Protein backbone atom coordinates (compact mmCIF):
# COMPACT_ATOMS: atom_id res chain seq x y z
CA UNK A 1 0.00 0.00 0.00
CA UNK A 2 1.47 3.35 -1.01
CA UNK A 3 1.40 6.53 1.07
CA UNK A 4 -1.54 7.99 -0.87
CA UNK A 5 -3.65 4.92 -0.03
CA UNK A 6 -2.49 5.02 3.59
CA UNK A 7 -3.40 8.70 3.85
CA UNK A 8 -6.82 8.16 2.28
CA UNK A 9 -7.56 5.22 4.58
CA UNK A 10 -6.41 7.11 7.66
CA UNK A 11 -8.66 10.04 6.76
CA UNK A 12 -11.70 7.95 5.81
CA UNK A 13 -11.47 5.28 8.50
CA UNK A 14 -10.11 7.17 11.50
CA UNK A 15 -9.72 10.94 11.30
CA UNK A 16 -13.08 11.90 9.76
CA UNK A 17 -15.12 9.48 11.91
CA UNK A 18 -13.31 10.77 15.02
CA UNK A 19 -14.03 14.37 14.03
CA UNK A 20 -17.68 13.60 13.35
CA UNK A 21 -18.01 11.85 16.72
CA UNK A 22 -16.41 14.84 18.48
CA UNK A 23 -18.72 17.24 16.63
CA UNK A 24 -21.76 15.16 17.60
CA UNK A 25 -20.59 15.02 21.22
CA UNK A 26 -20.11 18.78 21.35
CA UNK A 27 -23.55 19.32 19.81
CA UNK A 28 -25.00 17.07 22.51
CA UNK A 29 -23.30 19.06 25.27
CA UNK A 30 -24.50 22.33 23.76
CA UNK A 31 -28.03 20.97 23.36
CA UNK A 32 -28.17 19.87 26.99
CA UNK A 33 -27.02 23.27 28.24
CA UNK A 34 -29.23 25.09 25.67
CA UNK A 35 -26.40 27.58 25.20
CA UNK A 36 -22.97 27.38 23.61
CA UNK A 37 -20.03 29.14 25.18
CA UNK A 38 -17.65 31.14 23.04
CA UNK A 39 -15.06 28.38 23.47
CA UNK A 40 -17.53 25.68 22.40
CA UNK A 41 -18.48 27.68 19.31
CA UNK A 42 -14.81 28.10 18.44
CA UNK A 43 -14.09 24.38 18.99
CA UNK A 44 -17.05 23.44 16.82
CA UNK A 45 -15.92 25.74 14.03
CA UNK A 46 -12.36 24.36 14.17
CA UNK A 47 -13.58 20.76 14.00
CA UNK A 48 -15.85 21.55 11.07
CA UNK A 49 -12.97 23.23 9.24
CA UNK A 50 -10.72 20.23 9.89
CA UNK A 51 -13.41 17.88 8.55
CA UNK A 52 -13.78 20.03 5.42
CA UNK A 53 -10.01 20.01 4.93
CA UNK A 54 -9.94 16.22 5.26
CA UNK A 55 -12.59 15.84 2.56
CA UNK A 56 -10.62 18.27 0.36
CA UNK A 57 -7.46 16.17 0.78
CA UNK A 58 -9.37 13.03 -0.21
CA UNK A 59 -10.64 14.80 -3.34
CA UNK A 60 -7.12 15.99 -4.19
CA UNK A 61 -5.82 12.44 -3.76
CA UNK A 62 -8.51 11.20 -6.14
CA UNK A 63 -7.42 13.72 -8.75
CA UNK A 64 -3.71 12.99 -8.17
CA UNK A 65 -3.10 16.64 -7.30
CA UNK A 66 -0.75 16.04 -4.39
CA UNK A 67 2.98 15.45 -4.74
CA UNK A 68 4.56 12.45 -3.02
CA UNK A 69 6.35 14.67 -0.49
CA UNK A 70 3.11 16.47 0.38
CA UNK A 71 1.36 13.15 0.89
CA UNK A 72 4.17 11.88 3.11
CA UNK A 73 4.18 15.09 5.16
CA UNK A 74 0.39 15.01 5.66
CA UNK A 75 0.49 11.33 6.56
CA UNK A 76 3.25 11.88 9.12
CA UNK A 77 1.43 14.86 10.67
CA UNK A 78 -1.85 12.97 10.97
CA UNK A 79 -0.23 9.84 12.38
CA UNK A 80 1.61 11.99 14.92
CA UNK A 81 -1.59 13.83 15.82
CA UNK A 82 -3.46 10.53 16.15
CA UNK A 83 -0.83 8.99 18.43
CA UNK A 84 -0.89 12.04 20.72
CA UNK A 85 -4.57 11.43 21.55
LUMLUMMAR-855113 format. One record per residue: residue number from 0; residue in three letters; x, z, y of N, C-alpha, C, CB in turn. Coordinates in nm, 2 decimals. Glycine has a CB too. Example, Ala and Ser with C-alpha at 12.3 -4.5 7.8 and 13.67 -1.06 7.14 Angstrom:
! LUMLUMMAR-855113
   kolba   pafi      nxx      nzz      nyy     caxx     cazz     cayy      cxx      czz      cyy     cbxx     cbzz     cbyy
       0    ALA     1.32     0.78    -0.57     1.23     0.78    -0.45     1.32     0.78    -0.33     1.13     0.90    -0.45
       1    SER     1.28     0.71    -0.22     1.37     0.71    -0.11     1.29     0.79     0.00     1.41     0.57    -0.06
END
This chain:
! LUMLUMMAR-855113
   kolba   pafi      nxx      nzz      nyy     caxx     cazz     cayy      cxx      czz      cyy     cbxx     cbzz     cbyy
       0    UNK     0.09     0.00    -0.12     0.00     0.00     0.00     0.09     0.00     0.12    -0.10     0.12     0.00
       1    UNK     0.06    -0.09     0.21     0.15    -0.10     0.34     0.10     0.00     0.44     0.15    -0.24     0.39
       2    UNK     0.17     0.01     0.55     0.14     0.11     0.65     0.01     0.08     0.72     0.25     0.11     0.76
       3    UNK    -0.03    -0.05     0.74    -0.15    -0.09     0.80    -0.27    -0.04     0.71    -0.16    -0.24     0.82
       4    UNK    -0.26    -0.05     0.58    -0.36     0.00     0.49    -0.37     0.15     0.49    -0.34    -0.05     0.35
       5    UNK    -0.25     0.21     0.50    -0.25     0.36     0.50    -0.31     0.41     0.63    -0.10     0.41     0.49
       6    UNK    -0.28     0.34     0.74    -0.34     0.38     0.87    -0.49     0.37     0.87    -0.28     0.30     0.98
       7    UNK    -0.54     0.25     0.82    -0.68     0.23     0.82    -0.75     0.33     0.73    -0.71     0.09     0.76
       8    UNK    -0.70     0.36     0.61    -0.76     0.46     0.52    -0.76     0.60     0.58    -0.68     0.46     0.39
       9    UNK    -0.65     0.63     0.65    -0.64     0.77     0.71    -0.75     0.78     0.82    -0.50     0.79     0.77
      10    UNK    -0.76     0.67     0.90    -0.87     0.68     1.00    -1.01     0.68     0.94    -0.85     0.55     1.09
      11    UNK    -1.04     0.59     0.85    -1.17     0.58     0.80    -1.21     0.70     0.70    -1.18     0.45     0.72
      12    UNK    -1.11     0.75     0.63    -1.15     0.85     0.53    -1.12     0.99     0.57    -1.07     0.82     0.41
      13    UNK    -1.04     1.01     0.68    -1.01     1.15     0.72    -1.03     1.18     0.87    -0.87     1.18     0.68
      14    UNK    -0.97     1.10     0.95    -0.97     1.13     1.09    -1.11     1.11     1.15    -0.88     1.04     1.17
      15    UNK    -1.17     1.00     1.13    -1.31     0.98     1.19    -1.41     1.07     1.13    -1.35     0.83     1.16
      16    UNK    -1.42     1.09     1.00    -1.51     1.19     0.95    -1.49     1.33     1.00    -1.51     1.20     0.80
      17    UNK    -1.36     1.37     1.02    -1.33     1.50     1.08    -1.38     1.51     1.22    -1.18     1.53     1.07
      18    UNK    -1.36     1.41     1.30    -1.40     1.40     1.44    -1.56     1.41     1.44    -1.35     1.28     1.51
      19    UNK    -1.62     1.33     1.36    -1.77     1.34     1.36    -1.82     1.47     1.32    -1.82     1.23     1.27
      20    UNK    -1.76     1.54     1.23    -1.80     1.67     1.19    -1.78     1.77     1.30    -1.72     1.72     1.06
      21    UNK    -1.67     1.76     1.37    -1.64     1.85     1.48    -1.74     1.82     1.60    -1.50     1.83     1.53
      22    UNK    -1.77     1.70     1.62    -1.87     1.66     1.72    -2.01     1.72     1.69    -1.88     1.51     1.74
      23    UNK    -2.05     1.70     1.56    -2.18     1.76     1.52    -2.18     1.91     1.53    -2.20     1.72     1.37
      24    UNK    -2.07     1.98     1.49    -2.06     2.12     1.50    -2.07     2.17     1.65    -1.93     2.17     1.44
      25    UNK    -2.00     2.10     1.74    -2.01     2.14     1.88    -2.15     2.11     1.93    -1.91     2.05     1.96
      26    UNK    -2.22     2.00     1.89    -2.36     1.98     1.93    -2.44     2.10     1.88    -2.41     1.85     1.88
      27    UNK    -2.42     2.14     1.76    -2.50     2.25     1.71    -2.48     2.38     1.79    -2.46     2.28     1.56
      28    UNK    -2.36     2.41     1.82    -2.33     2.53     1.91    -2.40     2.52     2.04    -2.18     2.55     1.92
      29    UNK    -2.39     2.40     2.10    -2.45     2.38     2.23    -2.60     2.39     2.22    -2.41     2.24     2.29
      30    UNK    -2.66     2.33     2.12    -2.80     2.34     2.10    -2.85     2.48     2.08    -2.84     2.25     1.97
      31    UNK    -2.78     2.56     2.01    -2.82     2.70     1.99    -2.81     2.78     2.12    -2.73     2.76     1.88
      32    UNK    -2.71     2.75     2.20    -2.70     2.82     2.33    -2.79     2.76     2.44    -2.56     2.83     2.37
      33    UNK    -2.84     2.64     2.41    -2.92     2.57     2.51    -2.85     2.53     2.64    -3.05     2.65     2.54
      34    UNK    -2.72     2.55     2.64    -2.64     2.52     2.76    -2.50     2.50     2.72    -2.65     2.63     2.86
      35    UNK    -2.44     2.39     2.77    -2.30     2.36     2.74    -2.21     2.41     2.85    -2.28     2.21     2.71
      36    UNK    -2.10     2.48     2.81    -2.00     2.52     2.91    -1.92     2.40     2.96    -1.91     2.63     2.86
      37    UNK    -1.85     2.41     3.07    -1.76     2.30     3.11    -1.66     2.27     3.01    -1.70     2.34     3.25
      38    UNK    -1.61     2.37     2.94    -1.51     2.35     2.84    -1.57     2.27     2.72    -1.45     2.48     2.79
      39    UNK    -1.69     2.31     2.68    -1.75     2.24     2.57    -1.78     2.09     2.60    -1.88     2.31     2.53
      40    UNK    -1.82     2.07     2.73    -1.85     1.93     2.77    -1.72     1.85     2.76    -1.91     1.93     2.91
      41    UNK    -1.61     1.91     2.81    -1.48     1.84     2.81    -1.43     1.82     2.67    -1.38     1.93     2.89
      42    UNK    -1.45     1.92     2.58    -1.41     1.90     2.44    -1.49     1.79     2.37    -1.43     2.03     2.36
      43    UNK    -1.62     1.78     2.40    -1.71     1.68     2.34    -1.66     1.54     2.39    -1.85     1.71     2.38
      44    UNK    -1.64     1.53     2.52    -1.59     1.40     2.57    -1.46     1.36     2.51    -1.58     1.41     2.73
      45    UNK    -1.37     1.45     2.50    -1.24     1.42     2.44    -1.25     1.37     2.29    -1.14     1.54     2.44
      46    UNK    -1.34     1.44     2.22    -1.36     1.40     2.08    -1.42     1.26     2.07    -1.44     1.51     2.00
      47    UNK    -1.52     1.24     2.16    -1.59     1.11     2.16    -1.49     1.00     2.19    -1.70     1.10     2.26
      48    UNK    -1.40     1.02     2.29    -1.30     0.92     2.32    -1.20     0.90     2.21    -1.22     0.97     2.45
      49    UNK    -1.16     1.01     2.14    -1.07     0.99     2.02    -1.14     0.91     1.91    -1.03     1.13     1.97
      50    UNK    -1.27     0.93     1.89    -1.34     0.86     1.79    -1.35     0.71     1.83    -1.49     0.91     1.77
      51    UNK    -1.37     0.68     1.95    -1.38     0.54     2.00    -1.24     0.48     1.99    -1.42     0.54     2.15
      52    UNK    -1.14     0.55     2.02    -1.00     0.49     2.00    -0.97     0.46     1.86    -0.90     0.59     2.06
      53    UNK    -1.02     0.55     1.77    -0.99     0.53     1.62    -1.06     0.40     1.58    -1.05     0.65     1.54
      54    UNK    -1.19     0.38     1.62    -1.26     0.26     1.58    -1.19     0.13     1.64    -1.40     0.26     1.63
      55    UNK    -1.13     0.15     1.76    -1.06     0.04     1.83    -0.94     0.00     1.75    -1.02     0.07     1.97
      56    UNK    -0.87     0.10     1.70    -0.75     0.08     1.62    -0.78     0.01     1.49    -0.67     0.21     1.58
      57    UNK    -0.89     0.05     1.43    -0.94    -0.02     1.30    -0.97    -0.17     1.33    -1.06     0.05     1.24
      58    UNK    -1.03    -0.19     1.44    -1.06    -0.33     1.48    -0.94    -0.41     1.50    -1.15    -0.34     1.61
      59    UNK    -0.84    -0.35     1.57    -0.71    -0.42     1.60    -0.64    -0.45     1.47    -0.62    -0.33     1.69
      60    UNK    -0.64    -0.35     1.37    -0.58    -0.38     1.24    -0.65    -0.50     1.17    -0.59    -0.25     1.16
      61    UNK    -0.78    -0.50     1.18    -0.85    -0.61     1.12    -0.82    -0.75     1.18    -1.00    -0.59     1.13
      62    UNK    -0.78    -0.75     1.31    -0.74    -0.87     1.37    -0.59    -0.90     1.37    -0.80    -0.88     1.51
      63    UNK    -0.52    -0.81     1.30    -0.37    -0.82     1.30    -0.31    -0.82     1.44    -0.33    -0.94     1.22
      64    UNK    -0.36    -0.73     1.53    -0.31    -0.73     1.66    -0.20    -0.63     1.69    -0.42    -0.71     1.76
      65    UNK    -0.17    -0.54     1.59    -0.08    -0.44     1.60     0.06    -0.48     1.53    -0.13    -0.30     1.55
      66    UNK     0.17    -0.45     1.60     0.30    -0.47     1.54     0.33    -0.37     1.44     0.41    -0.48     1.66
      67    UNK     0.42    -0.40     1.35     0.46    -0.30     1.24     0.51    -0.17     1.30     0.56    -0.36     1.16
      68    UNK     0.58    -0.17     1.41     0.64    -0.05     1.47     0.52     0.03     1.53     0.74    -0.08     1.57
      69    UNK     0.43    -0.03     1.59     0.31     0.04     1.65     0.23     0.11     1.54     0.22    -0.06     1.73
      70    UNK     0.21     0.03     1.43     0.14     0.09     1.31     0.21     0.21     1.26     0.12    -0.02     1.20
      71    UNK     0.34     0.20     1.24     0.42     0.31     1.19     0.41     0.43     1.28     0.56     0.27     1.17
      72    UNK     0.42     0.41     1.41     0.42     0.52     1.51     0.28     0.59     1.51     0.45     0.46     1.65
      73    UNK     0.17     0.51     1.51     0.04     0.57     1.50     0.02     0.65     1.37    -0.07     0.45     1.51
      74    UNK     0.06     0.59     1.26     0.05     0.66     1.13     0.12     0.79     1.13     0.10     0.57     1.02
      75    UNK     0.25     0.79     1.18     0.33     0.91     1.19     0.26     1.02     1.28     0.47     0.88     1.24
      76    UNK     0.21     0.97     1.39     0.14     1.07     1.49     0.02     1.13     1.42     0.10     1.00     1.62
      77    UNK    -0.06     1.05     1.36    -0.18     1.10     1.30    -0.16     1.19     1.18    -0.27     0.98     1.25
      78    UNK    -0.06     1.15     1.10    -0.02     1.24     0.98     0.03     1.37     1.04     0.08     1.17     0.89
      79    UNK     0.11     1.37     1.14     0.16     1.49     1.20     0.05     1.58     1.26     0.26     1.46     1.31
      80    UNK    -0.04     1.51     1.33    -0.16     1.58     1.38    -0.24     1.64     1.27    -0.24     1.48     1.47
      81    UNK    -0.26     1.57     1.16    -0.35     1.61     1.05    -0.28     1.73     0.98    -0.37     1.50     0.95
      82    UNK    -0.15     1.73     0.97    -0.08     1.84     0.90    -0.08     1.97     0.98     0.06     1.80     0.86
      83    UNK    -0.09     1.96     1.11    -0.09     2.07     1.20    -0.22     2.15     1.20    -0.06     2.03     1.35
      84    UNK    -0.33     2.09     1.15    -0.46     2.16     1.14    -0.46     2.28     1.06    -0.56     2.06     1.09
END
